[in-house]
Amino acid sequence: MNDNNKREKIKVSPPSGGGDLEGAKFRITPLNFATAFFLILAGYIFIYGAKITGSKYEHWSGTITLIFLLFAFVVSFLDLMLRNFFPKTKSLWIVELSFITLTAIIFLLVK
């Protein structure tokens, strides 16, 4: 037998630094889309403004922008929490789509 066949191959991995994203998983989820939607909407309202018909106070743009930024923060935090509870991407998608559907139904019922 050959000496090379008897030797075990040793895998040497490079040392991981502080900014190493080699092992990180980037998964696209429905709440990522919702967060992006809220951020884009906040930017659009901040740039172009918003008016509420019939209101005495006509400068609501900053307030509405802050509300949408808060929505984006809460949705992204919820996405991080759900990623920890559901490691499989398929189950994560089902749970997040169910959450978005339930939220939309409640919003329409309250409206």
Summary of the structure (lengths in Angstrom):
residues: 111
radius of gyration: 23.5
end to end distance: 79.2
largest distance: 91.7
contacts: 214
relative contact order: 0.12
helix: 63%
strand: 0%
